[in-house]
Amino acid sequence: MKLTLRYNLGGKDPVEVTTNLANIVAWERRFKRKAVDMAQGAGVEDLLFLAWEASKTSKIVVPAVFDDFVAKVENLDVVQEETANPTPAAPGDDN
């Protein structure tokens, strides 16, 4: 699963980051859940954690403590979501 997230941190310009596999593993380890659980619906804390991890991976300077990051984020949007192994659409009836 790949997510592109956009957030504003403390009145600064929007930042856009894309998660990778390492970010998802970090989320699983912190929250003791499997990534498939997010398919049931990701909470705001889940998305913020992924944005924080993806920012660090992308060498974007963010607060070192997750809760400090959360306190400074003013807005968070999911820009794009991709499944890990997309499959082609089933052939349809074109009649």
RACORDA-V889152 format. One record per pair of residues at least 12 apart in sequence whose ideal C-beta (glycine too) atoms are under 10 Angstrom apart, sorted by the first residue. I is the first residue (numbers start at 1). GAP is how many residues later the second one is. D is the distance in whole Angstrom. If there is no record, write none. Layout:
# RACORDA-V889152
i/gap/d
I/GAP/D
I/GAP/D
This chain:
# RACORDA-V889152
i/gap/d
1/18/8
1/20/9
1/22/10
1/23/6
1/34/6
1/35/9
1/37/7
1/38/8
1/41/10
1/49/10
1/80/7
1/81/7
1/82/6
1/83/5
1/84/10
2/16/6
2/17/6
2/18/7
2/19/9
2/21/9
2/22/9
2/52/10
2/78/8
2/79/7
2/80/4
2/81/8
2/82/7
3/14/9
3/15/7
3/16/5
3/17/10
3/20/9
3/21/9
3/35/9
3/39/8
3/43/10
3/44/8
3/47/6
3/48/9
3/51/8
3/75/6
3/76/8
3/77/7
3/78/5
3/79/8
4/12/6
4/13/7
4/14/5
4/15/8
4/47/10
4/50/9
4/73/9
4/74/7
4/75/4
4/76/4
4/77/8
4/78/8
5/12/6
5/13/8
5/14/7
5/42/6
5/43/9
5/45/7
5/46/4
5/47/10
5/49/7
5/50/9
5/71/7
5/72/7
5/73/6
5/74/7
5/75/9
5/76/10
6/45/9
6/69/8
6/70/7
6/71/5
6/72/8
6/73/5
6/74/10
7/40/9
7/41/8
7/44/5
7/45/9
7/48/8
7/55/10
7/62/9
7/65/9
7/66/5
7/67/8
7/68/6
7/69/5
7/70/7
8/64/9
8/65/7
8/66/4
8/67/5
8/68/8
8/69/9
9/42/9
9/46/9
9/51/9
9/52/9
9/53/7
9/54/9
9/60/8
9/63/5
9/64/6
9/65/7
9/66/9
10/53/10
10/61/9
10/62/5
10/63/8
10/64/7
11/61/9
11/63/7
12/60/9
12/62/9
14/60/10
14/61/8
14/63/9
14/65/10
15/36/8
15/39/10
15/40/7
15/43/9
15/45/6
15/47/9
15/58/10
16/35/10
16/38/10
16/42/10
16/44/10
16/61/9
16/63/6
16/64/10
17/33/8
17/34/6
17/35/9
17/36/9
17/37/4
17/38/5
17/39/9
17/40/8
17/41/5
17/43/7
17/45/10
17/62/9
18/32/10
18/36/6
18/39/9
18/40/8
18/61/9
18/62/8
18/64/9
19/28/10
19/31/5
19/32/8
19/34/7
19/35/5
19/38/8
19/62/10
19/63/10
20/30/10
20/33/9
20/34/7
20/37/6
20/38/9
21/14/9
21/63/8
22/31/8
22/32/9
22/34/10
22/35/7
23/26/9
23/27/6
23/28/9
23/29/9
23/30/4
23/31/5
23/32/10
23/33/9
23/34/6
23/35/10
24/14/9
24/26/8
24/29/9
24/30/10
24/60/9
25/28/9
26/23/8
26/24/8
26/26/9
26/27/5
26/28/10
26/30/9
26/31/9
27/15/9
27/19/7
27/20/10
27/22/6
27/23/6
27/25/10
27/26/7
30/15/10
30/16/10
30/19/7
30/23/9
30/36/8
31/12/10
31/14/8
31/15/7
31/18/8
33/13/9
35/49/9
38/12/9
38/43/10
39/44/9
42/36/8
42/39/9
44/26/9
44/29/10
44/32/7
45/21/9
45/25/8
47/26/10
47/29/6
47/30/9
47/31/7
48/18/8
48/19/10
48/21/7
48/22/5
48/25/6
48/28/6
49/17/7
49/20/9
49/21/9
50/26/10
50/28/10
51/18/8
51/19/10
51/22/8
51/25/7
51/26/10
51/27/10
52/12/10
52/13/10
52/14/6
52/16/10
52/17/5
52/18/8
52/21/9
53/13/9
53/16/10
55/14/8
56/13/10
